[in-house]
């Protein structure tokens, strides 16, 4: 999220609005925004109805995939700080979608595991091609 | 549940923002902007 935040101006140039969706509680989300990025619209989906509608799975095995564990090991070894999960369901996976000006999908990327997200550079390149 | 396909309409939804506003996806798409929709996992 911090990376996306750094590219807010570029996203504006690309006529792209970023919408963040979280299933967490409002106080937890506000705390998270204070620590990460508060430049984008953030929507709350506590029942995960929209997560389900966008086919985003819950999976213990995929959430705790070795790649994920290695990702967090590197974060800790490099002096990074782990954020509190606030008691959230850590098996819920995320995803990234690009929707064009007509409301149609241009890009669909459900995360394979907890640390799997498309690189921001790839998203920006894709959005540039759409412009 | 219908499958998600490139070039097909994204499922509409209404959710509340952290500021307490009701937000409809359809209303945002009317603004003639592209949307990058990011579903985050847990906050940790």
Backbone of each chain as nested JSON, in Angstrom:
{
  "chains": [
    {"id": "A", "residues": [
      {"number": 1, "name": "UNK", "atoms": {"N": [0.816, -1.209, 0.0], "CA": [0.0, 0.0, 0.0], "C": [0.853, 1.262, 0.0]}},
      {"number": 2, "name": "UNK", "atoms": {"N": [1.964, 1.176, 0.748], "CA": [2.857, 2.336, 0.803], "C": [3.383, 2.665, -0.593]}},
      {"number": 3, "name": "UNK", "atoms": {"N": [3.661, 1.634, -1.394], "CA": [4.165, 1.857, -2.756], "C": [3.117, 2.558, -3.62]}},
      {"number": 4, "name": "UNK", "atoms": {"N": [1.873, 2.098, -3.505], "CA": [0.792, 2.745, -4.268], "C": [0.674, 4.202, -3.86]}},
      {"number": 5, "name": "UNK", "atoms": {"N": [0.805, 4.425, -2.562], "CA": [0.686, 5.767, -2.01], "C": [1.742, 6.694, -2.63]}},
      {"number": 6, "name": "UNK", "atoms": {"N": [2.946, 6.155, -2.8], "CA": [4.034, 6.96, -3.372], "C": [3.747, 7.358, -4.822]}},
      {"number": 7, "name": "UNK", "atoms": {"N": [2.889, 6.587, -5.487], "CA": [2.604, 6.846, -6.899], "C": [1.239, 7.506, -7.106]}},
      {"number": 8, "name": "UNK", "atoms": {"N": [0.727, 8.15, -6.077], "CA": [-0.597, 8.765, -6.172], "C": [-0.663, 9.771, -7.328]}},
      {"number": 9, "name": "UNK", "atoms": {"N": [0.364, 10.593, -7.487], "CA": [0.344, 11.6, -8.56], "C": [0.301, 10.938, -9.932]}},
      {"number": 10, "name": "UNK", "atoms": {"N": [1.09, 9.871, -10.09], "CA": [1.103, 9.154, -11.367], "C": [-0.272, 8.532, -11.643]}},
      {"number": 11, "name": "UNK", "atoms": {"N": [-0.877, 7.978, -10.612], "CA": [-2.213, 7.39, -10.767], "C": [-3.223, 8.466, -11.166]}},
      {"number": 12, "name": "UNK", "atoms": {"N": [-3.081, 9.657, -10.603], "CA": [-3.954, 10.771, -10.993], "C": [-3.745, 11.121, -12.467]}},
      {"number": 13, "name": "UNK", "atoms": {"N": [-2.471, 11.16, -12.878], "CA": [-2.159, 11.45, -14.294], "C": [-2.802, 10.422, -15.216]}},
      {"number": 14, "name": "UNK", "atoms": {"N": [-2.871, 9.194, -14.725], "CA": [-3.443, 8.11, -15.527], "C": [-4.961, 8.027, -15.369]}},
      {"number": 15, "name": "UNK", "atoms": {"N": [-5.549, 9.06, -14.762], "CA": [-6.997, 9.142, -14.593], "C": [-7.546, 7.893, -13.896]}},
      {"number": 16, "name": "UNK", "atoms": {"N": [-6.847, 7.507, -12.848], "CA": [-7.206, 6.275, -12.135], "C": [-7.503, 6.58, -10.677]}},
      {"number": 17, "name": "UNK", "atoms": {"N": [-8.644, 6.125, -10.232], "CA": [-9.0, 6.299, -8.826], "C": [-8.768, 4.965, -8.108]}},
      {"number": 18, "name": "UNK", "atoms": {"N": [-8.064, 5.034, -7.001], "CA": [-7.783, 3.824, -6.222], "C": [-8.836, 3.686, -5.131]}},
      {"number": 19, "name": "UNK", "atoms": {"N": [-9.443, 2.517, -5.073], "CA": [-10.422, 2.219, -4.028], "C": [-9.894, 1.014, -3.245]}},
      {"number": 20, "name": "UNK", "atoms": {"N": [-9.751, 1.196, -1.955], "CA": [-9.287, 0.118, -1.081], "C": [-10.511, -0.494, -0.395]}},
      {"number": 21, "name": "UNK", "atoms": {"N": [-10.574, -1.807, -0.345], "CA": [-11.665, -2.478, 0.375], "C": [-11.055, -3.338, 1.477]}},
      {"number": 22, "name": "UNK", "atoms": {"N": [-11.599, -3.206, 2.666], "CA": [-11.122, -3.969, 3.814], "C": [-12.303, -4.616, 4.525]}},
      {"number": 23, "name": "UNK", "atoms": {"N": [-12.067, -5.801, 5.093], "CA": [-13.138, -6.45, 5.87], "C": [-12.956, -6.189, 7.364]}},
      {"number": 24, "name": "UNK", "atoms": {"N": [-11.959, -5.4, 7.706], "CA": [-11.672, -5.156, 9.119], "C": [-12.631, -4.109, 9.703]}},
      {"number": 25, "name": "UNK", "atoms": {"N": [-12.502, -3.884, 11.002], "CA": [-13.389, -2.938, 11.677], "C": [-12.901, -1.501, 11.461]}},
      {"number": 26, "name": "UNK", "atoms": {"N": [-13.789, -0.569, 11.626], "CA": [-13.452, 0.837, 11.385], "C": [-12.269, 1.326, 12.234]}},
      {"number": 27, "name": "UNK", "atoms": {"N": [-12.251, 1.077, 13.558], "CA": [-11.092, 1.585, 14.329], "C": [-9.779, 0.98, 13.847]}},
      {"number": 28, "name": "UNK", "atoms": {"N": [-9.813, -0.314, 13.516], "CA": [-8.587, -0.979, 13.055], "C": [-8.141, -0.41, 11.721]}},
      {"number": 29, "name": "UNK", "atoms": {"N": [-9.093, -0.157, 10.825], "CA": [-8.743, 0.402, 9.513], "C": [-8.166, 1.8, 9.685]}},
      {"number": 30, "name": "UNK", "atoms": {"N": [-8.755, 2.596, 10.558], "CA": [-8.237, 3.954, 10.758], "C": [-6.813, 3.926, 11.311]}},
      {"number": 31, "name": "UNK", "atoms": {"N": [-6.576, 2.992, 12.217], "CA": [-5.229, 2.834, 12.782], "C": [-4.25, 2.455, 11.672]}},
      {"number": 32, "name": "UNK", "atoms": {"N": [-4.681, 1.526, 10.818], "CA": [-3.847, 1.06, 9.691], "C": [-3.576, 2.207, 8.714]}},
      {"number": 33, "name": "UNK", "atoms": {"N": [-4.604, 2.999, 8.429], "CA": [-4.426, 4.127, 7.513], "C": [-3.414, 5.127, 8.065]}},
      {"number": 34, "name": "UNK", "atoms": {"N": [-3.481, 5.358, 9.367], "CA": [-2.54, 6.29, 9.989], "C": [-1.103, 5.81, 9.829]}},
      {"number": 35, "name": "UNK", "atoms": {"N": [-0.927, 4.475, 9.816], "CA": [0.429, 3.922, 9.735], "C": [0.901, 3.708, 8.302]}},
      {"number": 36, "name": "UNK", "atoms": {"N": [-0.041, 3.685, 7.335], "CA": [0.366, 3.356, 5.969], "C": [0.085, 4.493, 4.996]}},
      {"number": 37, "name": "UNK", "atoms": {"N": [-1.177, 4.69, 4.663], "CA": [-1.506, 5.658, 3.61], "C": [-2.969, 6.063, 3.742]}},
      {"number": 38, "name": "UNK", "atoms": {"N": [-3.222, 7.345, 3.67], "CA": [-4.612, 7.784, 3.803], "C": [-5.036, 8.621, 2.6]}},
      {"number": 39, "name": "UNK", "atoms": {"N": [-4.409, 8.348, 1.44], "CA": [-4.692, 9.165, 0.256], "C": [-5.845, 8.627, -0.593]}},
      {"number": 40, "name": "UNK", "atoms": {"N": [-6.298, 7.408, -0.308], "CA": [-7.287, 6.781, -1.171], "C": [-8.622, 6.57, -0.454]}},
      {"number": 41, "name": "UNK", "atoms": {"N": [-9.654, 6.347, -1.25], "CA": [-10.966, 6.013, -0.685], "C": [-10.899, 4.605, -0.101]}},
      {"number": 42, "name": "UNK", "atoms": {"N": [-11.365, 4.459, 1.125], "CA": [-11.35, 3.139, 1.769], "C": [-12.779, 2.753, 2.13]}},
      {"number": 43, "name": "UNK", "atoms": {"N": [-13.181, 1.573, 1.669], "CA": [-14.534, 1.073, 1.913], "C": [-14.467, -0.143, 2.833]}},
      {"number": 44, "name": "UNK", "atoms": {"N": [-15.527, -0.287, 3.627], "CA": [-15.571, -1.371, 4.612], "C": [-16.528, -2.467, 4.165]}},
      {"number": 45, "name": "UNK", "atoms": {"N": [-16.059, -3.691, 4.222], "CA": [-16.874, -4.847, 3.82], "C": [-16.797, -5.915, 4.922]}},
      {"number": 46, "name": "UNK", "atoms": {"N": [-17.357, -5.588, 6.109], "CA": [-17.19, -6.498, 7.255], "C": [-17.789, -7.887, 7.033]}},
      {"number": 47, "name": "UNK", "atoms": {"N": [-18.836, -7.971, 6.225], "CA": [-19.449, -9.285, 5.949], "C": [-18.763, -10.02, 4.792]}},
      {"number": 48, "name": "UNK", "atoms": {"N": [-17.849, -9.345, 4.169], "CA": [-17.085, -9.883, 3.025], "C": [-17.993, -10.289, 1.864]}},
      {"number": 49, "name": "UNK", "atoms": {"N": [-19.102, -9.601, 1.72], "CA": [-20.006, -9.897, 0.594], "C": [-19.329, -9.57, -0.732]}},
      {"number": 50, "name": "UNK", "atoms": {"N": [-18.61, -8.451, -0.742], "CA": [-17.961, -8.044, -2.004], "C": [-16.724, -8.912, -2.269]}},
      {"number": 51, "name": "UNK", "atoms": {"N": [-16.021, -9.283, -1.211], "CA": [-14.897, -10.228, -1.393], "C": [-15.418, -11.503, -2.08]}},
      {"number": 52, "name": "UNK", "atoms": {"N": [-16.564, -11.975, -1.606], "CA": [-17.131, -13.21, -2.192], "C": [-17.569, -12.969, -3.63]}},
      {"number": 53, "name": "UNK", "atoms": {"N": [-18.209, -11.81, -3.863], "CA": [-18.683, -11.505, -5.223], "C": [-17.527, -11.416, -6.21]}},
      {"number": 54, "name": "UNK", "atoms": {"N": [-16.327, -11.048, -5.694], "CA": [-15.143, -10.946, -6.549], "C": [-14.266, -12.21, -6.436]}},
      {"number": 55, "name": "UNK", "atoms": {"N": [-14.862, -13.264, -5.886], "CA": [-14.249, -14.606, -5.86], "C": [-12.916, -14.637, -5.106]}},
      {"number": 56, "name": "UNK", "atoms": {"N": [-12.818, -13.892, -4.034], "CA": [-11.59, -13.892, -3.252], "C": [-11.731, -14.872, -2.095]}},
      {"number": 57, "name": "UNK", "atoms": {"N": [-10.855, -15.852, -2.099], "CA": [-10.975, -17.008, -1.211], "C": [-10.371, -16.773, 0.17]}},
      {"number": 58, "name": "UNK", "atoms": {"N": [-10.767, -17.695, 1.061], "CA": [-10.08, -17.858, 2.339], "C": [-9.35, -19.189, 2.232]}},
      {"number": 59, "name": "UNK", "atoms": {"N": [-8.095, -19.222, 2.652], "CA": [-7.36, -20.477, 2.59], "C": [-6.197, -20.452, 3.571]}},
      {"number": 60, "name": "UNK", "atoms": {"N": [-6.215, -21.367, 4.515], "CA": [-5.112, -21.442, 5.481], "C": [-3.814, -21.805, 4.76]}},
      {"number": 61, "name": "UNK", "atoms": {"N": [-3.878, -22.822, 3.899], "CA": [-2.666, -23.3, 3.233], "C": [-2.05, -22.242, 2.332]}},
      {"number": 62, "name": "UNK", "atoms": {"N": [-2.898, -21.482, 1.634], "CA": [-2.365, -20.45, 0.749], "C": [-1.937, -19.205, 1.534]}},
      {"number": 63, "name": "UNK", "atoms": {"N": [-2.653, -18.924, 2.622], "CA": [-2.293, -17.752, 3.43], "C": [-0.946, -17.961, 4.113]}},
      {"number": 64, "name": "UNK", "atoms": {"N": [-0.677, -19.212, 4.5], "CA": [0.587, -19.508, 5.189], "C": [1.53, -20.3, 4.29]}},
      {"number": 65, "name": "UNK", "atoms": {"N": [1.5, -19.959, 3.025], "CA": [2.381, -20.549, 2.02], "C": [3.842, -20.244, 2.396]}},
      {"number": 66, "name": "UNK", "atoms": {"N": [4.791, -21.162, 2.092], "CA": [6.199, -20.894, 2.406], "C": [6.702, -19.552, 1.861]}},
      {"number": 67, "name": "UNK", "atoms": {"N": [6.193, -19.136, 0.697], "CA": [6.615, -17.834, 0.145], "C": [6.221, -16.703, 1.088]}},
      {"number": 68, "name": "UNK", "atoms": {"N": [5.037, -16.856, 1.699], "CA": [4.565, -15.834, 2.631], "C": [5.438, -15.804, 3.874]}},
      {"number": 69, "name": "UNK", "atoms": {"N": [5.739, -17.004, 4.391], "CA": [6.561, -17.07, 5.602], "C": [7.952, -16.489, 5.321]}},
      {"number": 70, "name": "UNK", "atoms": {"N": [8.483, -16.776, 4.138], "CA": [9.789, -16.225, 3.761], "C": [9.699, -14.713, 3.621]}},
      {"number": 71, "name": "UNK", "atoms": {"N": [8.611, -14.212, 3.065], "CA": [8.408, -12.766, 2.912], "C": [8.478, -12.08, 4.281]}},
      {"number": 72, "name": "UNK", "atoms": {"N": [7.771, -12.635, 5.263], "CA": [7.757, -12.008, 6.585], "C": [9.092, -12.183, 7.303]}},
      {"number": 73, "name": "UNK", "atoms": {"N": [9.775, -13.295, 7.039], "CA": [11.1, -13.49, 7.624], "C": [12.034, -12.389, 7.135]}},
      {"number": 74, "name": "UNK", "atoms": {"N": [11.96, -12.093, 5.834], "CA": [12.817, -11.038, 5.275], "C": [12.463, -9.677, 5.871]}},
      {"number": 75, "name": "UNK", "atoms": {"N": [11.164, -9.442, 6.069], "CA": [10.733, -8.172, 6.672], "C": [11.363, -8.01, 8.046]}},
      {"number": 76, "name": "UNK", "atoms": {"N": [11.298, -9.079, 8.842], "CA": [11.826, -9.015, 10.22], "C": [13.345, -8.879, 10.205]}},
      {"number": 77, "name": "UNK", "atoms": {"N": [14.016, -9.665, 9.326], "CA": [15.477, -9.621, 9.271], "C": [15.991, -8.261, 8.818]}},
      {"number": 78, "name": "UNK", "atoms": {"N": [15.186, -7.559, 8.008], "CA": [15.627, -6.246, 7.536], "C": [15.206, -5.133, 8.501]}},
      {"number": 79, "name": "UNK", "atoms": {"N": [14.73, -5.527, 9.674], "CA": [14.378, -4.538, 10.681], "C": [12.981, -3.98, 10.537]}},
      {"number": 80, "name": "UNK", "atoms": {"N": [12.212, -4.56, 9.633], "CA": [10.841, -4.101, 9.425], "C": [9.943, -4.452, 10.604]}},
      {"number": 81, "name": "UNK", "atoms": {"N": [8.814, -3.784, 10.634], "CA": [7.89, -3.977, 11.751], "C": [6.639, -4.713, 11.255]}},
      {"number": 82, "name": "UNK", "atoms": {"N": [6.238, -5.713, 11.98], "CA": [4.996, -6.416, 11.656], "C": [3.829, -5.619, 12.25]}},
      {"number": 83, "name": "UNK", "atoms": {"N": [2.811, -5.41, 11.432], "CA": [1.643, -4.693, 11.934], "C": [0.699, -5.666, 12.631]}},
      {"number": 84, "name": "UNK", "atoms": {"N": [-0.02, -5.171, 13.595], "CA": [-0.992, -5.989, 14.32], "C": [-2.138, -6.374, 13.38]}},
      {"number": 85, "name": "UNK", "atoms": {"N": [-2.519, -7.649, 13.387], "CA": [-3.624, -8.077, 12.518], "C": [-4.982, -7.732, 13.122]}},
      {"number": 86, "name": "UNK", "atoms": {"N": [-5.003, -7.196, 14.331], "CA": [-6.234, -6.762, 14.998], "C": [-7.24, -7.904, 15.122]}},
      {"number": 87, "name": "UNK", "atoms": {"N": [-6.749, -9.107, 15.192], "CA": [-7.652, -10.252, 15.347], "C": [-8.407, -10.613, 14.088]}},
      {"number": 88, "name": "UNK", "atoms": {"N": [-8.02, -10.037, 12.947], "CA": [-8.704, -10.342, 11.689], "C": [-8.448, -11.788, 11.256]}},
      {"number": 89, "name": "UNK", "atoms": {"N": [-9.289, -12.255, 10.381], "CA": [-9.125, -13.571, 9.781], "C": [-7.911, -13.528, 8.854]}},
      {"number": 90, "name": "UNK", "atoms": {"N": [-6.823, -14.151, 9.263], "CA": [-5.585, -14.06, 8.479], "C": [-5.581, -15.011, 7.284]}},
      {"number": 91, "name": "UNK", "atoms": {"N": [-6.656, -15.782, 7.118], "CA": [-6.7, -16.695, 5.966], "C": [-7.409, -16.068, 4.766]}},
      {"number": 92, "name": "UNK", "atoms": {"N": [-7.984, -14.885, 4.957], "CA": [-8.649, -14.22, 3.828], "C": [-7.605, -13.662, 2.864]}},
      {"number": 93, "name": "UNK", "atoms": {"N": [-7.743, -13.991, 1.609], "CA": [-6.81, -13.494, 0.597], "C": [-7.372, -12.246, -0.08]}},
      {"number": 94, "name": "UNK", "atoms": {"N": [-6.48, -11.437, -0.612], "CA": [-6.891, -10.208, -1.282], "C": [-6.844, -10.34, -2.794]}},
      {"number": 95, "name": "UNK", "atoms": {"N": [-6.851, -9.208, -3.449], "CA": [-6.79, -9.217, -4.906], "C": [-6.81, -7.804, -5.452]}},
      {"number": 96, "name": "UNK", "atoms": {"N": [-6.448, -7.688, -6.715], "CA": [-6.39, -6.384, -7.383], "C": [-7.14, -6.462, -8.703]}},
      {"number": 97, "name": "UNK", "atoms": {"N": [-7.928, -5.453, -8.976], "CA": [-8.741, -5.43, -10.194], "C": [-8.671, -4.039, -10.804]}},
      {"number": 98, "name": "UNK", "atoms": {"N": [-8.604, -3.986, -12.129], "CA": [-8.713, -2.7, -12.813], "C": [-10.017, -2.718, -13.608]}},
      {"number": 99, "name": "UNK", "atoms": {"N": [-10.784, -1.659, -13.407], "CA": [-12.083, -1.527, -14.069], "C": [-12.003, -0.311, -14.986]}},
      {"number": 100, "name": "UNK", "atoms": {"N": [-12.385, -0.482, -16.24], "CA": [-12.25, 0.625, -17.189], "C": [-13.401, 1.644, -17.033]}},
      {"number": 101, "name": "UNK", "atoms": {"N": [-13.372, 2.659, -17.86], "CA": [-14.34, 3.751, -17.741], "C": [-15.771, 3.292, -18.008]}},
      {"number": 102, "name": "UNK", "atoms": {"N": [-15.926, 2.147, -18.666], "CA": [-17.276, 1.61, -18.936], "C": [-17.731, 0.634, -17.847]}},
      {"number": 103, "name": "UNK", "atoms": {"N": [-16.889, 0.425, -16.853], "CA": [-17.27, -0.48, -15.773], "C": [-16.936, -1.931, -16.035]}},
      {"number": 104, "name": "UNK", "atoms": {"N": [-16.082, -2.172, -17.028], "CA": [-15.701, -3.551, -17.361], "C": [-14.307, -3.883, -16.836]}},
      {"number": 105, "name": "UNK", "atoms": {"N": [-14.101, -5.168, -16.567], "CA": [-12.792, -5.605, -16.085], "C": [-11.736, -5.476, -17.176]}},
      {"number": 106, "name": "UNK", "atoms": {"N": [-10.609, -4.843, -16.804], "CA": [-9.436, -4.814, -17.687], "C": [-8.319, -5.687, -17.125]}},
      {"number": 107, "name": "UNK", "atoms": {"N": [-8.397, -5.958, -15.845], "CA": [-7.312, -6.669, -15.169], "C": [-7.925, -7.376, -13.96]}},
      {"number": 108, "name": "UNK", "atoms": {"N": [-7.603, -8.655, -13.821], "CA": [-8.141, -9.452, -12.711], "C": [-6.98, -10.199, -12.076]}},
      {"number": 109, "name": "UNK", "atoms": {"N": [-6.737, -9.951, -10.799], "CA": [-5.582, -10.585, -10.149], "C": [-5.943, -11.003, -8.722]}},
      {"number": 110, "name": "UNK", "atoms": {"N": [-6.554, -12.184, -8.553], "CA": [-6.762, -12.688, -7.191], "C": [-5.434, -13.204, -6.643]}},
      {"number": 111, "name": "UNK", "atoms": {"N": [-5.086, -12.847, -5.423], "CA": [-3.798, -13.249, -4.849], "C": [-3.736, -14.756, -4.655]}},
      {"number": 112, "name": "UNK", "atoms": {"N": [-2.592, -15.316, -5.016], "CA": [-2.38, -16.753, -4.818], "C": [-2.088, -17.07, -3.358]}},
      {"number": 113, "name": "UNK", "atoms": {"N": [-1.403, -16.135, -2.7], "CA": [-1.098, -16.31, -1.285], "C": [-1.026, -14.918, -0.641]}},
      {"number": 114, "name": "UNK", "atoms": {"N": [-0.754, -14.868, 0.652], "CA": [-0.834, -13.584, 1.369], "C": [0.151, -12.533, 0.897]}},
      {"number": 115, "name": "UNK", "atoms": {"N": [1.288, -12.962, 0.365], "CA": [2.282, -11.972, -0.061], "C": [2.24, -11.717, -1.566]}},
      {"number": 116, "name": "UNK", "atoms": {"N": [1.288, -12.33, -2.242], "CA": [1.205, -12.216, -3.7], "C": [0.343, -11.026, -4.106]}},
      {"number": 117, "name": "UNK", "atoms": {"N": [1.001, -10.027, -4.668], "CA": [0.291, -8.87, -5.22], "C": [1.004, -8.489, -6.511]}},
      {"number": 118, "name": "UNK", "atoms": {"N": [0.298, -7.925, -7.467], "CA": [0.999, -7.483, -8.669], "C": [1.919, -6.305, -8.333]}},
      {"number": 119, "name": "UNK", "atoms": {"N": [3.131, -6.288, -8.899], "CA": [4.026, -5.144, -8.631], "C": [3.376, -3.833, -9.074]}},
      {"number": 120, "name": "UNK", "atoms": {"N": [3.594, -2.795, -8.3], "CA": [3.001, -1.492, -8.619], "C": [3.445, -1.022, -10.0]}},
      {"number": 121, "name": "UNK", "atoms": {"N": [4.713, -1.298, -10.342], "CA": [5.23, -0.885, -11.659], "C": [4.418, -1.541, -12.781]}},
      {"number": 122, "name": "UNK", "atoms": {"N": [4.047, -2.798, -12.577], "CA": [3.247, -3.506, -13.591], "C": [1.852, -2.885, -13.709]}},
      {"number": 123, "name": "UNK", "atoms": {"N": [1.285, -2.523, -12.558], "CA": [-0.046, -1.909, -12.586], "C": [0.007, -0.566, -13.316]}},
      {"number": 124, "name": "UNK", "atoms": {"N": [1.052, 0.213, -13.032], "CA": [1.181, 1.525, -13.685], "C": [1.396, 1.36, -15.186]}},
      {"number": 125, "name": "UNK", "atoms": {"N": [2.215, 0.377, -15.568], "CA": [2.461, 0.131, -16.998], "C": [1.163, -0.282, -17.685]}},
      {"number": 126, "name": "UNK", "atoms": {"N": [0.402, -1.131, -17.02], "CA": [-0.865, -1.588, -17.598], "C": [-1.836, -0.406, -17.746]}},
      {"number": 127, "name": "UNK", "atoms": {"N": [-1.918, 0.424, -16.72], "CA": [-2.813, 1.584, -16.77], "C": [-2.373, 2.569, -17.855]}},
      {"number": 128, "name": "UNK", "atoms": {"N": [-1.063, 2.688, -18.062], "CA": [-0.551, 3.572, -19.122], "C": [-0.994, 3.071, -20.488]}},
      {"number": 129, "name": "UNK", "atoms": {"N": [-0.945, 1.76, -20.662], "CA": [-1.365, 1.182, -21.946], "C": [-2.852, 1.418, -22.197]}},
      {"number": 130, "name": "UNK", "atoms": {"N": [-3.629, 1.438, -21.137], "CA": [-5.076, 1.648, -21.282], "C": [-5.408, 3.102, -21.627]}},
      {"number": 131, "name": "UNK", "atoms": {"N": [-4.482, 4.013, -21.286], "CA": [-4.77, 5.446, -21.458], "C": [-4.672, 5.874, -22.914]}}
    ]},
    {"id": "B", "residues": [
      {"number": 1, "name": "UNK", "atoms": {"N": [-22.681, -18.322, -8.697], "CA": [-22.01, -17.02, -8.771], "C": [-21.373, -16.865, -10.153]}},
      {"number": 2, "name": "UNK", "atoms": {"N": [-21.676, -15.778, -10.873], "CA": [-21.098, -15.62, -12.219], "C": [-19.583, -15.466, -12.154]}},
      {"number": 3, "name": "UNK", "atoms": {"N": [-18.896, -16.021, -13.167], "CA": [-17.437, -15.909, -13.162], "C": [-17.023, -14.503, -13.581]}},
      {"number": 4, "name": "UNK", "atoms": {"N": [-15.81, -14.136, -13.207], "CA": [-15.286, -12.809, -13.533], "C": [-14.458, -12.931, -14.8]}},
      {"number": 5, "name": "UNK", "atoms": {"N": [-14.765, -12.112, -15.801], "CA": [-14.047, -12.207, -17.067], "C": [-13.608, -10.835, -17.548]}},
      {"number": 6, "name": "UNK", "atoms": {"N": [-12.437, -10.815, -18.18], "CA": [-11.95, -9.566, -18.754], "C": [-12.933, -9.07, -19.803]}},
      {"number": 7, "name": "UNK", "atoms": {"N": [-13.171, -7.77, -19.817], "CA": [-14.089, -7.181, -20.788], "C": [-15.543, -7.246, -20.376]}},
      {"number": 8, "name": "UNK", "atoms": {"N": [-15.822, -7.941, -19.29], "CA": [-17.203, -8.061, -18.791], "C": [-17.4, -7.115, -17.601]}},
      {"number": 9, "name": "UNK", "atoms": {"N": [-18.665, -6.733, -17.337], "CA": [-18.907, -5.783, -16.238], "C": [-18.465, -6.309, -14.876]}},
      {"number": 10, "name": "UNK", "atoms": {"N": [-17.842, -5.421, -14.114], "CA": [-17.484, -5.755, -12.738], "C": [-18.758, -5.76, -11.897]}},
      {"number": 11, "name": "UNK", "atoms": {"N": [-18.889, -6.71, -10.969], "CA": [-20.094, -6.722, -10.119], "C": [-20.252, -5.405, -9.36]}},
      {"number": 12, "name": "UNK", "atoms": {"N": [-21.451, -4.87, -9.423], "CA": [-21.691, -3.626, -8.691], "C": [-21.789, -3.92, -7.193]}},
      {"number": 13, "name": "UNK", "atoms": {"N": [-21.541, -2.918, -6.393], "CA": [-21.69, -3.077, -4.939], "C": [-21.933, -1.724, -4.307]}},
      {"number": 14, "name": "UNK", "atoms": {"N": [-22.444, -1.758, -3.111], "CA": [-22.579, -0.567, -2.271], "C": [-21.895, -0.87, -0.947]}},
      {"number": 15, "name": "UNK", "atoms": {"N": [-20.961, -0.035, -0.558], "CA": [-20.284, -0.2, 0.725], "C": [-20.149, 1.156, 1.395]}},
      {"number": 16, "name": "UNK", "atoms": {"N": [-19.931, 1.105, 2.698], "CA": [-19.731, 2.347, 3.436], "C": [-18.242, 2.678, 3.492]}},
      {"number": 17, "name": "UNK", "atoms": {"N": [-17.95, 3.96, 3.314], "CA": [-16.549, 4.391, 3.417], "C": [-16.192, 4.6, 4.886]}},
      {"number": 18, "name": "UNK", "atoms": {"N": [-14.913, 4.778, 5.149], "CA": [-14.5, 5.039, 6.535], "C": [-15.061, 6.372, 7.041]}},
      {"number": 19, "name": "UNK", "atoms": {"N": [-15.44, 7.239, 6.094], "CA": [-16.057, 8.516, 6.501], "C": [-17.555, 8.37, 6.728]}},
      {"number": 20, "name": "UNK", "atoms": {"N": [-18.107, 7.168, 6.49], "CA": [-19.525, 6.928, 6.74], "C": [-20.43, 7.144, 5.547]}},
      {"number": 21, "name": "UNK", "atoms": {"N": [-19.853, 7.415, 4.372], "CA": [-20.667, 7.623, 3.159], "C": [-20.974, 6.286, 2.488]}},
      {"number": 22, "name": "UNK", "atoms": {"N": [-22.168, 6.186, 1.89], "CA": [-22.503, 5.026, 1.072], "C": [-21.871, 5.227, -0.305]}},
      {"number": 23, "name": "UNK", "atoms": {"N": [-21.117, 4.271, -0.75], "CA": [-20.434, 4.391, -2.035], "C": [-20.874, 3.25, -2.956]}},
      {"number": 24, "name": "UNK", "atoms": {"N": [-21.349, 3.64, -4.145], "CA": [-21.745, 2.643, -5.157], "C": [-20.669, 2.585, -6.235]}},
      {"number": 25, "name": "UNK", "atoms": {"N": [-20.288, 1.394, -6.603], "CA": [-19.299, 1.27, -7.681], "C": [-19.813, 1.954, -8.942]}},
      {"number": 26, "name": "UNK", "atoms": {"N": [-21.086, 1.772, -9.248], "CA": [-21.654, 2.358, -10.473], "C": [-21.502, 3.87, -10.502]}},
      {"number": 27, "name": "UNK", "atoms": {"N": [-21.636, 4.497, -9.338], "CA": [-21.487, 5.954, -9.284], "C": [-20.057, 6.368, -9.593]}},
      {"number": 28, "name": "UNK", "atoms": {"N": [-19.102, 5.572, -9.131], "CA": [-17.697, 5.915, -9.377], "C": [-17.38, 5.757, -10.858]}},
      {"number": 29, "name": "UNK", "atoms": {"N": [-17.913, 4.707, -11.478], "CA": [-17.607, 4.498, -12.902], "C": [-18.218, 5.608, -13.759]}},
      {"number": 30, "name": "UNK", "atoms": {"N": [-19.247, 6.278, -13.247], "CA": [-19.838, 7.395, -14.004], "C": [-18.884, 8.577, -14.1]}},
      {"number": 31, "name": "UNK", "atoms": {"N": [-17.857, 8.594, -13.252], "CA": [-16.927, 9.728, -13.251], "C": [-15.927, 9.653, -14.391]}},
      {"number": 32, "name": "UNK", "atoms": {"N": [-16.069, 8.64, -15.246], "CA": [-15.195, 8.488, -16.414], "C": [-13.729, 8.314, -16.028]}},
      {"number": 33, "name": "UNK", "atoms": {"N": [-13.509, 7.649, -14.918], "CA": [-12.152, 7.324, -14.481], "C": [-11.976, 5.812, -14.509]}},
      {"number": 34, "name": "UNK", "atoms": {"N": [-10.744, 5.389, -14.64], "CA": [-10.453, 3.974, -14.407], "C": [-10.402, 3.763, -12.89]}},
      {"number": 35, "name": "UNK", "atoms": {"N": [-10.671, 2.556, -12.479], "CA": [-10.651, 2.251, -11.047], "C": [-9.668, 1.115, -10.794]}},
      {"number": 36, "name": "UNK", "atoms": {"N": [-8.796, 1.341, -9.835], "CA": [-7.95, 0.256, -9.332], "C": [-8.549, -0.155, -7.995]}},
      {"number": 37, "name": "UNK", "atoms": {"N": [-9.141, -1.335, -7.997], "CA": [-9.833, -1.844, -6.812], "C": [-8.878, -2.792, -6.081]}},
      {"number": 38, "name": "UNK", "atoms": {"N": [-8.532, -2.442, -4.854], "CA": [-7.564, -3.231, -4.096], "C": [-8.248, -3.823, -2.869]}},
      {"number": 39, "name": "UNK", "atoms": {"N": [-8.409, -5.131, -2.872], "CA": [-8.962, -5.822, -1.71], "C": [-7.787, -6.226, -0.85]}},
      {"number": 40, "name": "UNK", "atoms": {"N": [-7.753, -5.688, 0.355], "CA": [-6.633, -6.047, 1.208], "C": [-7.005, -7.261, 2.054]}},
      {"number": 41, "name": "UNK", "atoms": {"N": [-5.963, -7.979, 2.472], "CA": [-6.194, -9.103, 3.368], "C": [-6.234, -8.518, 4.767]}},
      {"number": 42, "name": "UNK", "atoms": {"N": [-5.851, -9.256, 5.789], "CA": [-5.888, -8.683, 7.126], "C": [-4.898, -7.523, 7.196]}},
      {"number": 43, "name": "UNK", "atoms": {"N": [-5.005, -6.725, 8.228], "CA": [-4.236, -5.491, 8.268], "C": [-2.803, -5.669, 8.718]}},
      {"number": 44, "name": "UNK", "atoms": {"N": [-2.438, -6.842, 9.21], "CA": [-1.076, -7.042, 9.726], "C": [-0.046, -7.184, 8.641]}}
    ]}
  ]
}
